[in-house]
Amino acid sequence: MSFAECCFFTSDPDAPLLHPLLLRRPLATRGSNQLVTKGSRVEMKLEFLFHQLFVVSENPGKNMSRFLFVCRGTDDSPLEKTVLVGESVSIPCPLSTPGGSVQWLQDGTPIVLDLSATRRRQWNISPDGTAALTISEVRRTDAGRWECRELGADGSVRKVARVLDLVVGSSPSDPYLELEGRRLVHQATVTVREPQKLSLHCIVSGAIPPVRRIHWSIGEANLTSVSELFVEFSASEDAYTSRSVLALNVTRRVHGKELVCKVHHLTWLQAAAVSASLNVLYEPSFSISREPGFGLPLLEDMRVSLRCEVDANPPSDPLWVRDDGPLTVEQDSQGFLNFTPVSHHHAGWYRCTTHHEFGFFASFGYFLNVRSEYDQVSILSDLI
């Protein structure tokens, strides 16, 4: 555990004005003292705290009590808080002001508190003694680094506390997809022919602070790593627009899948998503199977079936042809060519074809080899 770094003020002429101590065990504190644990480290989130404490100094032989201490956490950075336009925010000042007053600064410039009837910016002290600057109906102009400082009776600055960086956020509009300069509606269907490379844009605008987390996915695959993020500020909108560009190689493997763009922003409790479905057009490919399976000899009087399956988008029907003449058996609508039974005159070269939107296509040739009864005897003899 790392202790807060502290200094004390004393009227003892033999003691230095500022003396570093390690804060061991506070028994009583004045003001708000918020501790946040990060792992094994304790960090004071308010930069300056005043304590009237009993502490054990680095010199164990000497105890000190009832001194005024200034303590700060080991993390010198101020807090950051984000609020939306129109909301209210309370900024606590950890300074104690016996015999003095507090002045507020925004980005190093002293501000004048609002004394009008609306009292949009007002300084108040709660019943528990916590002093804070309350800003109602927050505006963009309220963003910046807020500090408070203690002034002496003569107007001199005694101490300054950096309190927080205030970010006045604005929720972005819903994201949308854009293809070739055309805005797509949510869950649109994008039709494209294989192979092609698409440049898809996921756009979100009106954000403060800017959107910096945009994720892409298609099916179960995460495509974020192959996307690029561009952020630009629009002076007319006084806000940021973020654009993520995804270069997608379109093949039949992504046909029918959903492409999703998911956008994260700190003003949203949940990420916003926009999607599109891919309708990939591709030329026919053929798959030929046989019953009984390939590798087994076909003998006369056996029942034999050839089947052709065509994978294409848009779909097209299979059509069997014989290279050396017309078919002598009928084929059904499912792509089956049934020989019941097969005979020697069925032997020959067969091919599956289809008439498709993209043209006429044919498979490789398959030779149907039918053995006679004499061949069957010869095969059995070889096996014996």
Residue pairs with C-beta under 8 A, 6 or more apart in sequence:
1 40
1 41
1 42
2 41
2 42
2 74
3 22
3 23
3 24
4 23
4 42
4 44
4 49
4 71
4 72
4 73
4 74
5 20
5 71
5 72
5 73
5 74
6 20
6 21
6 22
6 23
6 51
6 55
6 69
6 70
6 71
6 72
7 18
7 19
7 20
7 21
7 69
7 70
7 71
8 18
8 19
8 21
8 64
8 67
8 68
8 69
8 70
9 17
9 18
9 67
9 68
9 69
9 70
10 19
10 67
21 55
21 57
21 58
21 69
22 58
23 51
23 53
23 55
23 69
23 71
24 55
24 56
25 55
25 56
26 33
26 51
26 53
26 55
27 53
27 54
28 51
28 52
28 53
28 54
29 49
29 51
29 52
29 53
30 50
30 51
30 52
30 96
30 129
31 49
31 50
31 94
31 96
31 129
31 130
32 46
32 92
32 94
32 130
33 44
33 46
33 49
33 51
34 44
34 45
34 46
35 42
35 43
35 44
35 45
36 42
36 43
36 45
37 43
41 74
43 73
43 74
43 75
44 71
44 72
44 73
44 74
45 73
45 79
46 73
46 92
46 94
46 161
46 163
47 72
47 73
47 76
47 78
47 94
47 161
47 162
47 163
48 70
48 71
48 72
48 94
48 95
48 159
48 161
49 69
49 70
49 71
49 72
49 94
50 68
50 69
50 70
50 71
50 94
50 95
50 96
51 68
51 69
51 71
52 66
52 67
52 68
52 69
53 65
53 67
53 69
54 63
54 64
54 65
55 63
55 64
55 65
55 69
56 63
57 63
57 64
70 159
78 145
78 162
78 163
78 164
78 165
79 163
79 164
79 165
80 164
80 165
80 166
80 167
81 89
81 164
81 165
81 166
81 167
82 167
82 168
82 169
82 209
82 266
82 267
83 89
83 138
83 166
83 167
83 168
83 169
84 138
84 168
84 169
84 170
84 171
84 267
85 138
85 139
85 140
85 168
85 169
85 170
86 137
86 138
87 137
87 138
88 134
88 135
88 136
88 137
88 138
89 134
89 135
89 138
89 142
89 166
90 132
90 133
90 134
90 135
91 132
91 133
91 134
91 135
91 146
91 163
91 164
91 166
92 130
92 131
92 132
92 163
93 102
93 104
93 131
93 132
93 133
93 148
93 161
93 163
94 148
94 161
94 163
95 102
95 131
95 148
95 149
95 150
95 159
95 161
96 150
97 150
99 152
99 153
100 150
100 151
100 152
100 153
100 158
101 150
101 151
102 123
102 131
102 148
102 149
102 150
102 151
103 110
103 148
103 149
103 151
104 110
104 111
104 113
104 123
104 133
104 146
104 147
104 148
105 111
105 146
105 147
105 148
105 149
106 142
106 144
106 145
106 146
107 144
107 145
108 145
108 147
111 121
113 121
113 122
113 123
113 133
114 120
114 121
114 122
119 136
120 135
120 136
120 137
121 133
121 134
121 135
122 133
122 134
123 131
123 132
123 133
123 134
124 131
124 132
124 134
125 131
125 132
126 132
133 146
133 148
135 142
138 168
139 168
140 168
140 170
140 208
140 238
142 166
142 168
143 166
143 167
143 168
144 165
144 166
145 162
145 164
145 165
145 166
146 163
146 164
146 165
146 166
147 160
147 161
147 162
147 163
148 160
148 161
148 163
149 157
149 158
149 159
149 160
149 161
150 157
150 158
150 159
150 160
151 157
151 158
152 158
167 208
167 209
168 208
169 208
169 209
169 266
169 267
170 206
170 207
170 208
170 239
170 267
171 206
171 207
171 265
171 267
171 268
172 204
172 205
172 206
172 207
172 211
172 239
172 242
172 263
172 265
172 267
173 204
173 205
173 206
174 204
174 272
174 274
175 202
175 203
175 204
175 214
175 261
175 263
175 272
175 273
175 274
176 183
176 184
176 186
176 202
176 203
176 204
176 274
177 183
177 184
177 188
177 200
177 201
177 202
177 203
177 261
177 274
177 275
177 276
178 184
178 200
178 201
178 202
178 203
179 190
179 198
179 199
179 200
179 201
180 199
184 190
184 276
186 274
186 275
187 275
187 276
187 277
188 276
188 277
189 276
189 277
189 278
189 279
190 198
190 259
190 276
190 277
190 278
190 279
191 279
191 280
191 281
192 198
192 250
192 278
192 279
192 280
192 281
193 280
193 281
193 282
194 250
194 251
194 252
194 280
194 281
194 282
194 283
195 249
195 250
195 251
196 250
197 247
197 248
197 249
197 250
198 247
198 248
198 250
199 245
199 246
199 247
199 248
200 245
200 246
200 248
200 259
200 261
200 276
201 243
201 244
201 245
201 246
202 214
202 216
202 243
202 244
202 246
202 261
202 263
202 274
203 241
203 242
203 243
203 244
204 211
204 214
204 241
204 242
204 263
204 265
204 272
205 234
205 237
205 239
205 240
205 241
205 242
206 237
206 239
206 240
206 241
207 239
207 240
207 241
207 242
207 265
208 239
208 240
209 240
209 266
210 231
210 233
210 240
210 242
211 231
211 240
211 242
211 263
211 264
211 265
212 229
212 231
212 242
213 263
213 264
213 265
214 224
214 227
214 229
214 242
214 244
214 261
214 262
214 263
214 264
215 222
215 224
215 261
215 262
215 263
215 264
215 271
216 222
216 223
216 224
216 226
216 227
216 244
216 246
216 259
216 260
216 261
216 262
217 223
217 224
217 259
217 260
217 262
218 248
218 254
218 257
218 258
218 259
218 260
218 278
219 254
219 257
219 258
223 246
223 248
226 246
226 247
227 244
227 245
227 246
227 247
228 244
228 245
229 242
229 243
229 244
229 245
230 242
230 243
230 244
230 245
231 240
231 241
231 242
231 243
232 240
232 241
232 243
233 239
233 240
233 241
234 240
234 241
242 263
244 261
246 261
248 254
248 259
250 278
250 280
251 280
251 282
252 280
252 282
252 311
252 313
254 278
254 280
255 278
255 279
255 280
255 282
255 313
256 277
256 278
256 279
256 280
257 277
257 278
258 275
258 276
258 277
258 278
259 275
259 276
259 277
259 278
260 273
260 274
260 275
261 273
261 274
261 275
262 271
262 272
262 273
263 271
263 272
263 273
263 274
264 271
265 272
279 313
280 313
281 313
281 314
281 357
281 358
282 312
282 313
283 312
283 356
283 358
283 359
283 361
284 310
284 311
284 312
284 316
284 354
284 356
284 361
285 310
285 311
285 312
286 308
286 309
286 310
286 311
286 318
286 352
286 354
286 361
286 363
286 364
287 308
287 309
287 311
288 306
288 307
288 308
288 309
288 352
288 363
288 366
289 306
289 307
289 309
290 304
290 305
290 306
290 307
291 304
291 305
291 307
292 298
292 302
292 304
297 369
297 371
297 375
297 379
298 304
298 342
298 368
298 369
298 370
298 371
299 370
299 371
299 372
299 373
299 375
299 376
300 341
300 342
300 343
300 344
300 370
300 371
300 372
300 373
301 341
301 342
301 343
302 341
302 342
303 338
303 339
303 340
303 341
303 342
304 338
304 339
304 341
304 342
304 346
304 368
305 336
305 337
305 338
305 339
306 320
306 336
306 337
306 339
306 350
306 366
306 368
307 334
307 335
307 336
307 337
308 318
308 320
308 335
308 337
308 352
308 363
309 318
309 335
310 316
310 317
310 318
310 335
310 352
310 354
312 354
312 356
314 356
314 357
316 354
316 355
316 356
316 357
317 333
317 335
317 354
318 335
318 352
318 353
318 354
319 331
319 352
319 353
319 354
319 355
320 327
320 331
320 335
320 337
320 350
320 351
320 352
320 353
321 327
321 350
321 351
321 352
321 353
321 362
322 328
322 348
322 349
322 350
322 351
323 348
323 349
323 350
323 351
323 365
324 348
324 349
325 348
327 337
328 345
328 346
329 337
329 338
329 339
329 346
330 338
331 337
331 338
332 338
335 352
337 350
339 346
342 368
342 370
343 370
344 370
344 372
346 368
346 370
347 367
347 368
347 369
347 370
348 367
348 368
349 365
349 366
349 367
349 368
350 365
350 366
350 367
350 368
351 362
351 363
351 364
351 365
351 366
352 362
352 363
353 360
353 361
353 362
353 363
354 360
354 361
354 362
371 379
